[in-house]
Amino acid sequence: MAKFRTAAKALAVEYATAHEMPAARVRVGLTQTALAEAMDTTKSAISSLESAGRHAPSRATIERCVSTVGCEPLVRVPPQK
């Protein structure tokens, strides 16, 4: 169980960021298809990115997507409870 918690913490930033992606995309008026075209990828890749529960997108993919919608990634490191 400890290994699982460690792995989950390591992926927390990627999962949290991916959950913000649909809102950022919609704010700038892009559909998944339009974002995919701007990133030279597929709509299914964007759909996967926006449903991070299935996989953890790489930090590079997140940064590319965030940059495409005109945002900057923000990493927070809250203190442990």
Backbone hydrogen bonds, N-H to C=O, Kabsch-Sander energy under -0.5 kcal/mol:
donor,donor_aa,acceptor,acceptor_aa,energy
5,R,1,M,-2.2
6,T,2,A,-2.3
7,A,3,K,-2.4
8,A,4,F,-2.8
9,K,5,R,-2.4
10,A,6,T,-1.9
11,L,7,A,-1.4
12,A,8,A,-0.7
12,A,9,K,-0.7
15,Y,11,L,-2.4
16,A,12,A,-2.7
17,T,13,V,-2.6
18,A,14,E,-2.3
19,H,15,Y,-1.6
20,E,16,A,-0.7
20,E,17,T,-1.2
21,M,17,T,-0.8
21,M,18,A,-0.5
24,A,20,E,-2.0
25,R,21,M,-2.7
26,V,22,P,-2.5
27,R,23,A,-2.3
28,V,24,A,-1.3
29,G,26,V,-1.6
30,L,25,R,-2.4
35,L,31,T,-2.5
36,A,32,Q,-2.5
37,E,33,T,-2.2
38,A,34,A,-2.2
39,M,35,L,-1.9
40,D,36,A,-0.5
40,D,37,E,-0.9
41,T,36,A,-2.8
46,I,42,T,-1.6
47,S,43,K,-2.6
48,S,44,S,-2.2
49,L,45,A,-2.2
50,E,46,I,-2.3
51,S,47,S,-0.6
51,S,48,S,-0.8
54,R,51,S,-1.9
62,I,58,S,-2.3
63,E,59,R,-2.8
64,R,60,A,-2.2
65,C,61,T,-2.4
66,V,62,I,-3.0
67,S,63,E,-2.3
68,T,64,R,-1.8
69,V,65,C,-1.5
70,G,67,S,-1.4
71,C,66,V,-2.7
76,R,74,L,-0.5
